């Protein structure tokens, strides 16, 4: 029976949870948010002996970090040459190089600290669903190979074998990348951070952030943290009115559905090399198998104003379109999440006041971008060198998105119509 429950909460190793902040404390760096960015920053600071307190409003991994499909991807949605147009060649190339190395940063952390994140680094596949998508694959391949990246264009029978479907005739395999259980990864990062001396408090939402005598006071309902520096690592899950971070992106929802565990020769045909995959559709479909051989499908879009069977119908259509040799799947779990979005697909890095750092709008690339930015923030705090950050700082005014609520609403409407078109066989 289909449950609205995140699969990763079922399959991730269980961990101990952390106390609520109930008495005032003092530290060098206070981090707000217990996701990939916050915990990566905490680890890389603690490795150098910096005292860190991390505040999480709910529980570790309860936001987007624990709910994604678990693709450890490189780069941004924008192509490398497009980044150069948007940022200038120097900054564009610097960002492309940094995000190209981000998957290795993730997998090296997992290996170095023995995190049980169900991780595989066999590469992910960008599947071209039509002629326009095939042209995009060729362009991306050329741009990446020009930069010496280990990517391959899959065609013909090799493409069919890797993707597990004859519906795709061309795809881009990026061998730097892979998959993991995102909740297991973020929980593992928390355990590592605590072992290194980081103090984590859960159920400790921030009400206000105030500066006095050169120190920051991070105030929660029951107690305060006094700190020299603050990292705001809440992104699309920022709560309350204490920060204007939410004005730098507009939220977009995503949906995931997982089948019951599959078995047999037919199931083994689906992404047989354990790659993650996504297609080139305007409203993308994502694909992977988990450690128990469930088929996971995902797309962008939320649940508001939709009947219960809306996404189940979409999932049945996608499964039949790509994997028609499978019997109809028995779907077991479905869940939703949010990510911060910008129209240029480039995240924002801000230093809104002296001693405050934040990054927003990872555009669905949170595992790698968040892990990278956490390390970059730690390096910047430790060295004072702005070159530690792979993007120029933006001011809050430069980063604000006009009419974010309207953009979110129109995006959701467009996604809904697209998915309806797929289910009605109008869009193929």
N, C-alpha and C positions, 0 to 999 in steps of 0.2 A: 504494500500500500504506500502511495506517495505521501511523504511527510515534508512539510516546510521546515527544513532543518539543514544546517550546513554540514555537508559530508565530513569536512575536516575535523569538526568537533567530535565525530564518532571515531575517526581513524588516527588522529594525532595521539601520541603518547600523553598520558595524563601528567599534570604537574601540580605542585602546590601553588596556591594563590597567596597573595600578599596582603598585609594589613592596610587599613585605612590610616591616613595621616590624621593624628589626633592631638599632637603637641608640636609646638614651634620647633623648627630646626634650622641649621645653617650649613651651607655647602659652598663649594666653588662654582659649580654649574648646576642649575636646575633645568631639567628637560621636561617639557609638557607633551605627553603623548607616548604611549607604549607600543608603537608599531615599528616598522623596519627602520625608519630614519632615526627615531629617538633611541632605539636600542643599539643600533650601529654606532651612533655618536657616543652613547654611554660606554660601550665596550672599548672603543678606540681611545677615549679619554682615560678610562680606568687603567688601561694597559700602561699608560704613562704616569700613573700615580695621582691623577686628578680626582678629587672628591666629587661625586655626582649623586644627586637625588632625582629620581624620575617619578612623575605623577601621571597616573592613568585614571581617567574619569570613570571607566567601567572596569573591565578586566583586560589583561594583556591579550592582544589579538582580536578584541571584540569589534574593532573597526574594519576598514578595508583590508588591512594586512592579513587578517585571518580568514577572509572570505573569497579571495581571488581564485582564478582557475589554476594558478601555480605555474605559469610560464615564466621562465627565467630568460627574458629576452634582452637583446642588445639594442642600442640606439633609441631613437624616438620614432613616432609615426612618420615624421617628416624625413624625406630622403636626404643624404649627406649634402648634396649640392644645394638643396633647398635651404638647409640650415645656414650654408655660407651666404646665401642671398639675404636671409633674415637677420643674421648676426654679424656678417662680415667674414671674410675668409679665415682670419686668424682665430676668432672666437668660435666659428663654426667647426673648424678642424679640431680645435681643442676639445669641444664638446663631443664630437663624433669619436675621437680617440678615447676619451674618458669613459663614455657609455659603452664603447666596444670592449673595454677591459672590465666592465662591471660584472658580467657573469662569472668571470674567474674570481673576482673578489667575493662573491656570494659562495661559490663552491669551495674556495680556499678557507673561508670562515667555518663552513660546515665540516670540512676535513680536519682543520687545525684543532677544533674544539670537540670533535666527535658528536656533532648534533645529529640526532636521528630524524632527518627531515624527508626521508624517502626520496632522496635526490638522485637524478640521473643527468649526466651532461653528454647526451648523444646528439644534440642539435635539435632545433625546431624548424618547422616547415611553413613557409608562406605560400598558400595554394591559390593559383590563379583560376578563378571560376569562369572566366570568359576571355575574349580576345583582348579587351582593355586591360584585364588583370594580367594576362600574359605579357603585354607590352610593359607594364609596370614592373613585373619580375625581371625582365631583361634590363630595364633601366637601373634598377637597384643592384643587380648583379654587376653591371659595368662600373657603377660608381664605387661599390665596395671592393671589387677586384683591383681597381685603380689605386686603392688605398692599402692593398696587400692583405685583405681580409680573406679568411678561409671559408668561402661560400661556394656552393655548387648549384647549377641549374639542373633540375631533374626533368627529364622528358620521357615520353613513351612508356615502355614496360617498366623501366626503373622508377619512374614517377608513380605509376600505378601500384607498384610493389611497396614503395615507401609510404604512400598515403593510404593504401588499403582500399582504393576506389578507382574505377575507370572513369569517373566523372571529372577528374582532374588530369589534364594532359601536360601541364607545366607547373613547376613549383621551385621555390628557392629554399635550399637547405643551408642554414647558418650553423656551422659546427661549433661555434663558441657557446651555444645556448643549451637549455635543457628544461627540466621540470622538477618540481618538488611539492611537498605538502606545505602550503603557506602557513597554516596555523602551527604545525610542528616546527617549522623554521623560526617563527617569531617567538614561540614558547621556548625554543632552545636558546635563542639569543638572550632571552630574559634570564634563563638559568646561568648562562655564561657570565652575564653582567653581574649578577649577584655574587657569583664565586670570585669575581674580580674586585668586589667591594662596593658596587653600586647599591644604593638603597632604593627599593621600588615600593611605591604605595599605590594600591588600587582603590577604586571607589573614592577618588580624591579629585573631584572636578575643580577647575580653577574658576574663581568668581571675579577676581580683579588682579591686575598686574601694576604695581606702583613702584616708582623710584624715589629714594630718599637718601641723601648723603652719599651718593655714588653707588648705592646698593639697590638691588631689585628685591621687592617683596612680592612673592607669589602667594596669593591668598586663596585658601579653600574654605569650605563652610566651617571646619572645625579647627584649623590651625594654618600657620604660615611658614613658607620657606624663604629664608634670606639668602641671596646668592649674588655673586659678582657678575655672572653671565647667565642668560636664559636662552634656551633653544625651544622654539615653538614647533612641534613636530606633529601637528594634528590634522593638517591638510583638509581633505573633504569632510572630516568628522569633527571639525572645530565646533564647539558648543558655546553658547553664551554670548554676551555683548561686550566682553572685555577686550576683544581684539578685532581689527579690521581685516584680518587675513582672508576672511570669506569673500571679500570684495575683489580678490585677485583671480577668481575662477568662477565658472558656473558648474554646478553639480550635474553629473550624468549617472544614471543608474545602470546596473548590469545584472544579468540573470544567469544562473547556472543550474543544470539538472544532471543527475547521475543515475545510471541504471543500476539494477541489481548486478552483482558480479557475474561476468560472462565466462564461458568455458568452451573448449573445443576448437577445432580447426578454423571454423568460420570467425570466431572471436579473435583468434590469433592473427587474422589478416588485417585487422584494424591497427594502423601505425605499428607494424611489427617490430620496429627498432626503438620503441618506447619514446618516440619524439612527441612533442607537443605540436599543435598545428592551428592555423587560423586561415580563413580565406580572404579574398580581396573584395568581398561584398561591401556595399555602402554601409549596411548594418551587418557587421561581420558575424560569422559563426566560428567558434573555437572548438577544438577537439583534442582529447587526450584520453589515455587510460590511467587509472590509479594503480596502486600496488596490488589491489585485489581484483584487477581486471574489470572494473566498472568502466563503462563508456561515459565520459563527461562531455556534455555539449554546453556551450555558452553563447551569449550574445549581449548586445547593449539594449537597455530598456528596463523600465520599472513596472511595478505591479498595480499602480493606481488606476482605477476605473477600468480594469480588465476582468473578465470572467475567470474563474478558477482554471478552466481548461485552456485558456488562451495560449500559454507557453507550452503546455503539453501537446497541443495541436501543432505548434511550431516545431517542437522537438521530434514528433513523429514524422513530420514532413522532411526535416533535415536528415534524420536517420535513413529514411527510405530513399532520399535523393542521392546520398553519398554511399550508403552501405546497404543496398537493396537485398543483398544475400543474407542479411541477418533476419531472424524472425523479429516481429514487433517487440521492442524493448519493454520490459517491466520497469518503469521508472521508480526509484526508491527515495531519492532526496532532491529537493529543489530549494534554492535560496537566492537572496538578492544582496547587492552591495552598492556602494557609491564611489565615484572617483571624481577628482577635480579636472576640469577640461578647459582648454584654451583653443581658440580657433586656429592658431598657428602650430599647435601640437608641441609647443616648447614650454617647459616648466619655468617658474619664476624663483629667483633667489633674492631675498630682501634682508636688509639690516635697518629696520624701521626706526631704531633708536640705538644709541651707544650701549653695547652689551646685549643686544637682542638679535638673534638670527632665526630665519625661517625659510622654508622652501615650500612651494605649493604647485598644484596642477601637474601631477605626474602623467596625466593623460593615459592611465591604464598600464603604465610601466613601473609600478611601485616597488616590486621586489628588487630590481637592479638599481633603479634610480634612487630609491630610498636608502638602500644599503650604502651606495656610493656617497650620497649627500651627507649621511651621518658621519662617514669617515672624513669627508671634506670639511665639515663643520668642526670636527675634532682637530684636524690639522690646522685649520685657521685659528682656532682658539689657542693652540699650543705654540704657533709660530708667529701669528700676526700677519702672515703673508697672504694677501688677497688672491694670489695665483693658485692657492690651494683650492679655490672654488672654480669649477670649469665653465662658469657663466658669469658675465658681468652682473653686479648687483643692480637691481631696479629699485626705484623709489616706489612707495605705495601708490602715489598718484599715477606714475607711469604704468603700474601693473593692474590698476583697477579695470574691471570688465564692465562695459556699459550694459545696463538692463540685464543682469544675470538671471533674474527670475524669468523674464520673457524668453531668453535664450534657452534656458532649461526646458521651459514649456514647449517651445516650438521644436526643440530637438526630440523630446519625448513623443510629440504628435507625429513627427516624421518617421520615427522608428516604429511606432505602432502601425502606421499605414504600410510601411515596408513589410513588416512581418505578416500583416493581413494579406498583402499581395502575394507573399510566398505561400501561405496556407491555401489561398484561392487559386494557386498556380498561374497567377498573372505575372509575377516576377519569378524568373528562373535563374 
